[in-house]
Amino acid sequence: MSADCAAPWGGEGGGGLSDAQLLERFVRDREEAAFEVLVWRHAPLVLGVCRRALRDEQEAETATEELRLLDEEIGRLPAAYRAAVVLCYLEGQTQAALDDLRGKKR
């Protein structure tokens, strides 16, 4: 784990890096600690949204935990697929945007 991603589940975590910088480190360098910091930063927001949407505390906590487990699943993917999952599914980008990023013609 790099020094500026230390303590992802407590304290400030992320070493002052922006969400975009952390996401770039995760996608480009497979730095799982960067994704852990993102999950830590946004878990309260996710839990709040889940509470409002599901109106069941246990279901909301379960859904929030699923986000943490996603870290492990994405980390197992090859880099090219990891980028697709993060950009297309988590950030709402289209396949065309991903192709443009990768310099691939459709």
Buried (B, 14 or more C-beta within 10 A) or exposed (E): EEEBBBBBEEEEBBBEBEEEBBBBBBBEEBBBBBBBBBBBBBBEEBBEBBBEEBEEEEEBBEBBEEBBEBBEEBBEBEEEEBBBBBBBEEEEBEEEEBEEEEEEEE
